[in-house]
């Protein structure tokens, strides 16, 4: 029995890009050439997840990707999901050099990277996102982030 997937709209994809650009500027990661792509449903089923970051540290090129569809999530949380995914993937990019220099300890490094990102989500992303919501600056086209 497979779970039902819900397609993400083009507006949600644009929102992901806009939010990623916001964090790329905020973290001053303009030393990277950043592209955007989509994660196919097949890749999603193979564990690629909702979003990912593929980075080439030598050439400073990265691709931030968002899924074409997702398994239904709690609709009350959804408006923040795309914003948080963009933040998370920009953090992945920011920490990609750490990951690439520690290939021999990949599992440990992956855990450290995600621990740092989770801390940043709670100490940087959530307060910033909430402030932008209350100030009305984060609207990026009200309603576009609803499924």
KOLFI-689579 format. One record per residue: chain; x, y, z of N, C-alpha, C, O in turn. Coordinates in Angstrom, 2 decimals, padded with zeros to 5 digits. Example, Ala and Ser with C-alpha at 12.3 -4.5 7.8 and 13.67 -1.06 7.14 Angstrom:
(A; (013.19; -005.69; 007.80); (012.30; -004.50; 007.80); (013.20; -003.30; 007.80); (014.24; -003.32; 008.46))
(A; (012.85; -002.25; 007.08); (013.67; -001.06; 007.14); (012.90; 000.03; 007.87); (013.41; 001.14; 008.04))
***
This chain:
(A; (000.84; -001.17; 000.00); (000.00; 000.00; 000.00); (000.89; 001.25; 000.00); (001.68; 001.44; 000.92))
(A; (000.77; 002.08; -001.02); (001.61; 003.27; -001.11); (000.87; 004.47; -000.55); (-000.35; 004.56; -000.63))
(A; (001.63; 005.39; 000.01); (001.05; 006.62; 000.54); (000.70; 007.54; -000.61); (001.36; 007.53; -001.65))
(A; (-000.33; 008.33; -000.42); (-000.74; 009.30; -001.43); (000.19; 010.50; -001.39); (000.53; 011.03; -000.33))
(A; (000.61; 010.93; -002.58); (001.49; 012.08; -002.69); (000.69; 013.27; -003.22); (-000.22; 013.10; -004.03))
(A; (001.04; 014.46; -002.77); (000.41; 015.69; -003.21); (001.43; 016.49; -004.00); (002.55; 016.70; -003.54))
(A; (001.05; 016.94; -005.19); (001.97; 017.71; -006.02); (002.20; 019.09; -005.44); (001.28; 019.73; -004.93))
(A; (003.45; 019.53; -005.52); (003.78; 020.90; -005.16); (003.55; 021.78; -006.38); (003.85; 021.38; -007.50))
(A; (003.04; 022.96; -006.16); (002.73; 023.85; -007.27); (003.97; 024.63; -007.72); (004.98; 024.66; -007.01))
(A; (003.87; 025.23; -008.88); (004.96; 026.09; -009.37); (005.16; 027.27; -008.42); (006.30; 027.68; -008.19))
(A; (004.10; 027.80; -007.88); (004.22; 028.91; -006.92); (004.99; 028.49; -005.67); (005.77; 029.27; -005.13))
(A; (004.77; 027.26; -005.22); (005.50; 026.76; -004.05); (006.98; 026.58; -004.38); (007.85; 026.84; -003.55))
(A; (007.26; 026.15; -005.59); (008.65; 026.02; -006.04); (009.32; 027.40; -006.09); (010.46; 027.54; -005.65))
(A; (008.62; 028.39; -006.60); (009.15; 029.76; -006.64); (009.36; 030.27; -005.22); (010.36; 030.93; -004.95))
(A; (008.44; 029.98; -004.33); (008.58; 030.38; -002.93); (009.85; 029.77; -002.32); (010.58; 030.45; -001.60))
(A; (010.10; 028.50; -002.62); (011.32; 027.83; -002.15); (012.56; 028.59; -002.64); (013.49; 028.83; -001.87))
(A; (012.57; 028.95; -003.91); (013.70; 029.68; -004.48); (013.87; 031.06; -003.82); (014.98; 031.45; -003.47))
(A; (012.76; 031.77; -003.66); (012.82; 033.11; -003.04); (013.34; 033.03; -001.62); (014.16; 033.85; -001.20))
(A; (012.87; 032.04; -000.88); (013.31; 031.89; 000.51); (014.78; 031.49; 000.56); (015.52; 031.98; 001.42))
(A; (015.21; 030.62; -000.33); (016.62; 030.24; -000.38); (017.49; 031.46; -000.70); (018.54; 031.66; -000.09))
(A; (017.05; 032.28; -001.65); (017.80; 033.49; -002.00); (017.91; 034.42; -000.80); (018.95; 035.04; -000.59))
(A; (016.84; 034.53; -000.02); (016.87; 035.35; 001.20); (017.99; 034.88; 002.12); (018.78; 035.68; 002.61))
(A; (018.05; 033.55; 002.36); (019.05; 033.02; 003.29); (020.45; 033.02; 002.68); (021.44; 033.17; 003.41))
(A; (020.57; 032.86; 001.38); (021.88; 032.97; 000.74); (022.45; 034.37; 000.97); (023.64; 034.51; 001.25))
(A; (021.61; 035.38; 000.86); (022.05; 036.75; 001.14); (022.37; 036.94; 002.62); (023.40; 037.51; 002.98))
(A; (021.48; 036.46; 003.48); (021.64; 036.65; 004.92); (022.94; 036.00; 005.44); (023.60; 036.55; 006.31))
(A; (023.29; 034.83; 004.88); (024.51; 034.13; 005.29); (025.70; 034.47; 004.39); (026.78; 033.89; 004.53))
(A; (025.51; 035.42; 003.47); (026.58; 035.87; 002.58); (027.25; 034.69; 001.85); (028.47; 034.54; 001.87))
(A; (026.43; 033.86; 001.21); (026.94; 032.70; 000.48); (026.97; 032.98; -001.02); (026.73; 032.08; -001.82))
(A; (027.27; 034.20; -001.40); (027.29; 034.56; -002.81); (028.60; 034.16; -003.51); (028.83; 034.52; -004.66))
(A; (029.44; 033.41; -002.80); (030.62; 032.83; -003.43); (030.28; 031.49; -004.10); (031.17; 030.78; -004.56))
(A; (029.01; 031.16; -004.14); (028.50; 029.95; -004.79); (027.64; 030.33; -005.97); (026.89; 031.31; -005.91))
(A; (027.73; 029.56; -007.05); (026.79; 029.66; -008.17); (025.67; 028.68; -007.83); (025.90; 027.47; -007.80))
(A; (024.48; 029.18; -007.58); (023.39; 028.34; -007.10); (022.31; 028.21; -008.17); (021.83; 029.19; -008.73))
(A; (021.95; 026.97; -008.43); (020.87; 026.64; -009.35); (019.77; 025.96; -008.56); (019.97; 025.56; -007.41))
(A; (018.61; 025.83; -009.17); (017.47; 025.19; -008.53); (016.94; 024.08; -009.41); (016.98; 024.17; -010.64))
(A; (016.44; 023.03; -008.78); (015.89; 021.90; -009.52); (014.79; 021.23; -008.71); (014.41; 021.69; -007.63))
(A; (014.29; 020.15; -009.27); (013.22; 019.39; -008.63); (013.67; 017.96; -008.37); (014.48; 017.42; -009.11))
(A; (013.15; 017.37; -007.33); (013.39; 015.96; -007.00); (012.22; 015.17; -007.56); (011.07; 015.41; -007.19))
(A; (012.50; 014.24; -008.45); (011.42; 013.45; -009.06); (010.76; 012.58; -008.00); (011.33; 012.32; -006.94))
(A; (009.55; 012.14; -008.31); (008.84; 011.25; -007.39); (009.63; 009.97; -007.15); (009.65; 009.44; -006.04))
(A; (010.27; 009.46; -008.20); (011.06; 008.24; -008.06); (012.21; 008.46; -007.08); (012.46; 007.64; -006.20))
(A; (012.92; 009.59; -007.24); (014.01; 009.90; -006.30); (013.46; 010.06; -004.89); (014.08; 009.63; -003.92))
(A; (012.29; 010.69; -004.76); (011.66; 010.88; -003.46); (011.36; 009.56; -002.78); (011.55; 009.42; -001.57))
(A; (010.90; 008.60; -003.56); (010.62; 007.27; -003.01); (011.89; 006.53; -002.65); (011.87; 005.62; -001.82))
(A; (013.00; 006.91; -003.29); (014.28; 006.26; -003.01); (015.03; 006.96; -001.88); (016.21; 006.67; -001.64))
(A; (014.37; 007.88; -001.18); (014.97; 008.48; 000.00); (015.58; 009.85; -000.19); (016.25; 010.35; 000.71))
(A; (015.38; 010.48; -001.36); (015.95; 011.81; -001.57); (015.28; 012.86; -000.70); (015.87; 013.90; -000.42))
(A; (014.05; 012.60; -000.29); (013.38; 013.49; 000.63); (012.64; 014.64; -000.01); (012.42; 014.67; -001.22))
(A; (012.25; 015.59; 000.82); (011.44; 016.74; 000.42); (012.28; 017.78; -000.31); (011.80; 018.42; -001.24))
(A; (013.52; 017.95; 000.13); (014.43; 018.91; -000.49); (015.85; 018.42; -000.27); (016.12; 017.64; 000.65))
(A; (016.77; 018.88; -001.12); (018.17; 018.53; -000.92); (019.09; 019.59; -001.50); (018.66; 020.50; -002.20))
(A; (020.36; 019.43; -001.18); (021.40; 020.34; -001.65); (022.52; 019.48; -002.22); (023.06; 018.60; -001.54))
(A; (022.86; 019.74; -003.46); (023.99; 019.06; -004.09); (025.05; 020.10; -004.37); (024.83; 021.02; -005.16))
(A; (026.20; 019.96; -003.74); (027.23; 020.99; -003.82); (028.55; 020.43; -004.33); (028.96; 019.33; -003.94))
(A; (029.20; 021.18; -005.19); (030.55; 020.89; -005.68); (031.44; 021.99; -005.11); (031.53; 023.09; -005.67))
(A; (032.11; 021.68; -004.00); (032.91; 022.67; -003.30); (034.10; 023.19; -004.07); (034.49; 024.35; -003.89))
(A; (034.68; 022.37; -004.93); (035.84; 022.81; -005.71); (035.43; 023.89; -006.70); (036.10; 024.92; -006.80))
(A; (034.34; 023.66; -007.41); (033.88; 024.62; -008.42); (032.89; 025.65; -007.88); (032.48; 026.56; -008.60))
(A; (032.49; 025.49; -006.61); (031.55; 026.40; -005.96); (030.24; 026.50; -006.73); (029.73; 027.60; -006.97))
(A; (029.70; 025.34; -007.10); (028.43; 025.25; -007.80); (027.52; 024.36; -006.96); (027.93; 023.31; -006.47))
(A; (026.27; 024.79; -006.81); (025.33; 024.00; -006.02); (023.96; 024.00; -006.68); (023.61; 024.92; -007.43))
(A; (023.20; 022.96; -006.40); (021.82; 022.88; -006.85); (020.95; 022.58; -005.63); (021.12; 021.55; -004.98))
(A; (020.03; 023.47; -005.35); (019.06; 023.26; -004.28); (017.79; 022.75; -004.94); (017.26; 023.37; -005.86))
(A; (017.30; 021.61; -004.45); (016.16; 020.98; -005.12); (015.00; 020.79; -004.16); (015.17; 020.57; -002.96))
(A; (013.80; 020.89; -004.74); (012.56; 020.68; -004.00); (011.79; 019.57; -004.70); (011.82; 019.44; -005.92))
(A; (011.11; 018.76; -003.91); (010.35; 017.63; -004.46); (009.23; 018.10; -005.39); (008.68; 019.19; -005.22))
(A; (008.91; 017.27; -006.36); (007.75; 017.51; -007.22); (006.46; 017.28; -006.45); (005.44; 017.93; -006.70))
(A; (006.51; 016.34; -005.50); (005.34; 016.04; -004.68); (005.82; 015.60; -003.30); (007.01; 015.33; -003.10))
(A; (004.90; 015.53; -002.36); (005.24; 015.15; -001.00); (004.11; 014.30; -000.42); (002.98; 014.31; -000.92))
(A; (004.45; 013.58; 000.64); (003.42; 012.86; 001.37); (002.71; 013.89; 002.24); (003.37; 014.71; 002.88))
(A; (001.41; 013.86; 002.26); (000.63; 014.89; 002.96); (001.17; 015.18; 004.35); (001.54; 014.27; 005.10))
(A; (001.21; 016.43; 004.68); (001.66; 016.88; 006.00); (000.52; 017.63; 006.66); (-000.45; 018.02; 006.00))
(A; (000.63; 017.83; 007.93); (-000.34; 018.60; 008.69); (-000.50; 019.98; 008.06); (000.44; 020.77; 008.07))
(A; (-001.66; 020.27; 007.53); (-001.87; 021.52; 006.79); (-001.64; 022.76; 007.65); (-001.29; 023.81; 007.12))
(A; (-001.81; 022.65; 008.94); (-001.57; 023.81; 009.80); (-000.09; 024.17; 009.83); (000.26; 025.33; 010.03))
(A; (000.78; 023.19; 009.63); (002.23; 023.44; 009.62); (002.73; 023.80; 008.24); (003.83; 024.34; 008.12))
(A; (001.96; 023.53; 007.19); (002.49; 023.60; 005.84); (003.07; 024.95; 005.42); (004.11; 024.96; 004.77))
(A; (002.46; 026.08; 005.76); (003.04; 027.33; 005.27); (004.52; 027.50; 005.64); (005.28; 028.13; 004.91))
(A; (004.92; 026.93; 006.78); (006.30; 027.08; 007.21); (007.22; 026.01; 006.60); (008.43; 026.19; 006.60))
(A; (006.66; 024.92; 006.10); (007.47; 023.79; 005.64); (008.41; 024.18; 004.50); (009.59; 023.84; 004.53))
(A; (007.91; 024.89; 003.50); (008.75; 025.27; 002.36); (009.81; 026.27; 002.80); (010.96; 026.18; 002.37))
(A; (009.43; 027.22; 003.63); (010.40; 028.20; 004.14); (011.52; 027.49; 004.90); (012.70; 027.79; 004.71))
(A; (011.13; 026.57; 005.75); (012.11; 025.84; 006.57); (012.99; 024.94; 005.70); (014.18; 024.80; 005.96))
(A; (012.41; 024.33; 004.67); (013.21; 023.48; 003.77); (014.27; 024.31; 003.06); (015.41; 023.88; 002.93))
(A; (013.91; 025.51; 002.60); (014.88; 026.39; 001.94); (015.99; 026.77; 002.92); (017.17; 026.73; 002.56))
(A; (015.62; 027.13; 004.13); (016.61; 027.47; 005.16); (017.55; 026.28; 005.40); (018.77; 026.44; 005.44))
(A; (016.96; 025.10; 005.55); (017.74; 023.89; 005.83); (018.75; 023.62; 004.71); (019.91; 023.32; 004.99))
(A; (018.32; 023.73; 003.47); (019.22; 023.42; 002.36); (020.31; 024.47; 002.19); (021.42; 024.15; 001.78))
(A; (020.01; 025.72; 002.50); (021.05; 026.76; 002.48); (022.07; 026.48; 003.59); (023.26; 026.69; 003.41))
(A; (021.59; 026.01; 004.75); (022.52; 025.61; 005.81); (023.38; 024.43; 005.36); (024.57; 024.37; 005.67))
(A; (022.78; 023.48; 004.64); (023.55; 022.36; 004.09); (024.67; 022.90; 003.20); (025.81; 022.42; 003.26))
(A; (024.35; 023.87; 002.38); (025.36; 024.47; 001.51); (026.45; 025.16; 002.33); (027.64; 025.00; 002.05))
(A; (026.04; 025.93; 003.33); (026.99; 026.64; 004.18); (027.96; 025.66; 004.85); (029.13; 026.00; 005.05))
(A; (027.50; 024.48; 005.19); (028.32; 023.50; 005.90); (028.89; 022.41; 004.99); (029.47; 021.45; 005.47))
(A; (028.72; 022.56; 003.69); (029.14; 021.50; 002.76); (030.65; 021.27; 002.78); (031.10; 020.14; 002.57))
(A; (031.43; 022.31; 003.02); (032.89; 022.11; 003.09); (033.26; 021.22; 004.27); (034.17; 020.40; 004.16))
(A; (032.56; 021.39; 005.38); (032.80; 020.53; 006.55); (032.55; 019.07; 006.18); (033.34; 018.19; 006.52))
(A; (031.46; 018.82; 005.49); (031.11; 017.46; 005.11); (032.16; 016.88; 004.15); (032.57; 015.73; 004.31))
(A; (032.58; 017.66; 003.16); (033.50; 017.13; 002.16); (034.90; 016.90; 002.71); (035.63; 016.04; 002.21))
(A; (035.30; 017.65; 003.73); (036.63; 017.43; 004.30); (036.66; 016.28; 005.28); (037.73; 015.87; 005.73))
(A; (035.51; 015.76; 005.62); (035.43; 014.69; 006.62); (034.85; 013.41; 006.04); (034.08; 012.73; 006.72))
(A; (035.18; 013.08; 004.83); (034.59; 011.92; 004.17); (034.78; 010.62; 004.95); (033.93; 009.73; 004.90))
(A; (035.90; 010.49; 005.67); (036.17; 009.24; 006.37); (035.27; 009.06; 007.59); (035.07; 007.94; 008.06))
(A; (034.74; 010.14; 008.07); (033.85; 010.07; 009.22); (032.46; 010.55; 008.80); (031.82; 011.33; 009.51))
(A; (031.99; 010.08; 007.65); (030.78; 010.61; 007.03); (029.56; 010.56; 007.94); (028.82; 011.54; 008.04))
(A; (029.33; 009.44; 008.60); (028.14; 009.34; 009.45); (028.22; 010.32; 010.62); (027.23; 010.97; 010.95))
(A; (029.39; 010.40; 011.23); (029.57; 011.34; 012.33); (029.40; 012.78; 011.84); (028.74; 013.59; 012.49))
(A; (030.00; 013.08; 010.70); (029.91; 014.43; 010.14); (028.47; 014.78; 009.80); (028.03; 015.89; 010.08))
(A; (027.74; 013.85; 009.21); (026.35; 014.09; 008.87); (025.54; 014.42; 010.12); (024.70; 015.32; 010.10))
(A; (025.78; 013.70; 011.18); (025.07; 013.96; 012.43); (025.42; 015.34; 012.98); (024.55; 016.06; 013.47))
(A; (026.70; 015.71; 012.91); (027.13; 017.03; 013.38); (026.49; 018.14; 012.55); (026.00; 019.12; 013.10))
(A; (026.51; 017.97; 011.22); (025.91; 018.97; 010.34); (024.44; 019.16; 010.68); (023.97; 020.29; 010.79))
(A; (023.70; 018.06; 010.84); (022.27; 018.19; 011.14); (022.02; 018.74; 012.54); (021.02; 019.42; 012.76))
(A; (022.89; 018.46; 013.47); (022.76; 019.06; 014.80); (022.91; 020.57; 014.71); (022.14; 021.31; 015.32))
(A; (023.89; 021.03; 013.95); (024.10; 022.48; 013.77); (022.91; 023.11; 013.06); (022.43; 024.17; 013.46))
(A; (022.43; 022.45; 012.01); (021.29; 022.99; 011.27); (020.06; 023.07; 012.16); (019.34; 024.07; 012.12))
(A; (019.80; 022.04; 012.95); (018.63; 022.07; 013.84); (018.74; 023.23; 014.83); (017.75; 023.90; 015.12))
(A; (019.94; 023.46; 015.35); (020.14; 024.60; 016.25); (019.85; 025.91; 015.52); (019.19; 026.79; 016.07))
(A; (020.36; 026.04; 014.30); (020.12; 027.25; 013.51); (018.64; 027.42; 013.20); (018.13; 028.54; 013.20))
(A; (017.94; 026.31; 012.93); (016.51; 026.41; 012.67); (015.78; 027.01; 013.86); (014.89; 027.85; 013.69))
(A; (016.16; 026.59; 015.07); (015.46; 027.06; 016.26); (015.93; 028.42; 016.74); (015.14; 029.17; 017.31))
(A; (017.20; 028.76; 016.52); (017.72; 030.03; 017.03); (017.75; 031.15; 016.00); (017.73; 032.32; 016.38))
(A; (017.79; 030.81; 014.72); (017.86; 031.83; 013.67); (016.60; 031.82; 012.83); (015.92; 032.85; 012.71))
(A; (016.27; 030.67; 012.23); (015.15; 030.62; 011.29); (013.81; 030.96; 011.94); (013.12; 031.88; 011.49))
(A; (013.43; 030.24; 012.98); (012.10; 030.41; 013.55); (011.88; 031.84; 014.06); (010.86; 032.44; 013.73))
(A; (012.81; 032.42; 014.85); (012.59; 033.81; 015.27); (012.53; 034.79; 014.09); (011.70; 035.70; 014.09))
(A; (013.39; 034.61; 013.10); (013.40; 035.49; 011.93); (012.10; 035.34; 011.15); (011.49; 036.34; 010.77))
(A; (011.66; 034.11; 010.93); (010.44; 033.85; 010.16); (009.23; 034.43; 010.87); (008.37; 035.05; 010.25))
(A; (009.17; 034.23; 012.19); (008.04; 034.76; 012.95); (008.02; 036.29; 012.90); (006.96; 036.89; 012.79))
(A; (009.19; 036.90; 012.99); (009.26; 038.36; 012.93); (008.80; 038.87; 011.56); (008.06; 039.85; 011.48))
(A; (009.23; 038.21; 010.50); (008.82; 038.62; 009.16); (007.31; 038.43; 008.97); (006.66; 039.22; 008.29))
(A; (006.75; 037.38; 009.58); (005.31; 037.14; 009.48); (004.54; 038.26; 010.17); (003.56; 038.76; 009.63))
(A; (004.97; 038.64; 011.36); (004.24; 039.67; 012.10); (004.42; 041.05; 011.48); (003.54; 041.90; 011.60))
(A; (005.54; 041.27; 010.81); (005.78; 042.55; 010.16); (005.17; 042.61; 008.77); (005.13; 043.68; 008.15))
(A; (004.69; 041.47; 008.27); (004.07; 041.45; 006.95); (005.05; 041.49; 005.81); (004.64; 041.68; 004.66))
(A; (006.35; 041.33; 006.07); (007.36; 041.38; 005.02); (007.53; 040.05; 004.31); (008.14; 040.00; 003.23))
(A; (007.02; 038.98; 004.88); (007.29; 037.65; 004.36); (006.17; 037.13; 003.47); (006.14; 035.93; 003.20))
(A; (005.28; 037.95; 003.01); (004.09; 037.46; 002.33); (004.37; 036.78; 001.01); (003.58; 035.91; 000.64))
(A; (005.40; 037.09; 000.28); (005.78; 036.43; -000.99); (004.57; 035.94; -001.79); (004.63; 034.86; -002.38))
(A; (003.50; 036.69; -001.82); (002.33; 036.24; -002.57); (001.43; 035.40; -001.71); (001.40; 034.18; -001.83))
(A; (000.68; 036.04; -000.82); (-000.16; 035.33; 000.14); (-001.00; 034.26; -000.54); (-001.62; 034.48; -001.58))
(A; (-001.00; 033.10; 000.08); (-001.78; 031.98; -000.43); (-001.00; 031.04; -001.30); (-001.45; 029.92; -001.54))
(A; (000.16; 031.45; -001.79); (000.92; 030.58; -002.69); (001.49; 029.39; -001.95); (001.75; 028.36; -002.56))
(A; (001.70; 029.52; -000.66); (002.30; 028.41; 000.07); (001.26; 027.45; 000.64); (001.61; 026.58; 001.43))
(A; (000.04; 027.59; 000.26); (-000.99; 026.63; 000.66); (-001.13; 025.57; -000.41); (-001.07; 025.89; -001.59))
(A; (-001.33; 024.32; -000.03); (-001.48; 023.26; -001.03); (-002.77; 023.40; -001.82); (-003.05; 022.59; -002.70))
***
